[in-house]
Amino acid sequence: MKKLYVCTTADLPPGGARRLDTSPAIALFNHNGDYYALADLCTHGSASMSEGYIEDDCTVECPVHTAHFCLKTGKALTQPATVDLATFETLVEGDAIYVFVPTGDR
């Protein structure tokens, strides 16, 4: 795993999201000061989760298919999605936000 700097906490306000052009692409979310990283591609179809809608119950709604996913676990909570999203560890050091991304090493 590689620790990837994303942005500062000021650059990602509560309710905000940012897409990371990694492989796979990752969506980083700020839910009330807690940061969560999920696979960016909806498991139901080709939609960017970073363009989704963050809900008060710590879920994100797909902007195309209206499926809901848990920000904490990536679990698919509603139809039409039935496959969970991958999650990635986040870290805040000072005001810097990092995401741990796969490197391809085994």
N, C-alpha and C positions, 0 to 999 in steps of 0.2 A: 504494500500500500504506500501511496505517496501523499504527503500532506500538501494540499494545494491552497494557496491564498486565493480568496474570492473577492472580498471587498471589506470595507469598514462597516461597523454597525450603523453608522449614520447614513451609509449608502443603501441600506436595506431596512426601511422603516417597518413597524408592525403592519401586518397585512400585505407586505411586499413579497415578491418572488423574483428570482433571477435564474436564467438558464445558463448552464455551464457547457461549453462546447467541448466536452470530454468524450471518451469512448468507453462506455455508453454516455450519452448526454444525461446530465443531472439537473434537477430542479431544486433550488434552495429556497426555503420559505422561512419567513419570520412570523411566528404566531405568538403575539404578545411578549416578545423578547426571548422566546425560545426558538432555536434554529433547527430545522429539519431538512434533510436531503433525501430525495427520492429519485428513482429513474424518471427521466423527463417524458418518456413516450408512454402514453396510456396503453394499458395491456389489452384494451378492447379494439383499438384502432389507432390511426396515425394522428394523434393530437398531442400538443405540447402541454404537459401538466403545469409548466411555469406560467401559462396563460389562463390557468384555472382560477377558481374562486375559493379563497380561504374562508372557511366557515368558523363560527364561534366554538364549535365542538371539537376543534383540532382536526378537522378533515379538510380535504381539498376536493372540489368538484371539477370533473373533466369539463373543459369549455365546449366540447362538441357533443359528448355522449351522456352527460349529466350523471355519470357514475361517480360515487364518492369513495375516497381512499383515506385511511387513517394516516395522518402525518407522522405519528410516532412509529408505527409498525409497517406501513405500506399496504396493510390489508385492504383488499377490495371489499367494500361494505354494501354496495348496492349494484343491481343490474344496470346496464348490461355487462359490466365487468365481472369476471369470475376469477381472474388471476391477479395475485398481489403484485405490487410494485416493489422492486429492490430498494433497500434503504442503504444509506451511507452515513458513516459517523461524521459529526461536525464538532468543531472546537472553536471556542472564542478565547483569544488571548489578548487582554487589554481591549482594544476596540477592533481588532482584526478577526475576521471570520475565515475559518479554514474548513475544507471538506477533505476527507481521506478517500482517494480514488484508487481503483485497481491499477496496477502497473503491468499486468500480464505475466509477471514472474510467478513461478509456482514453487 
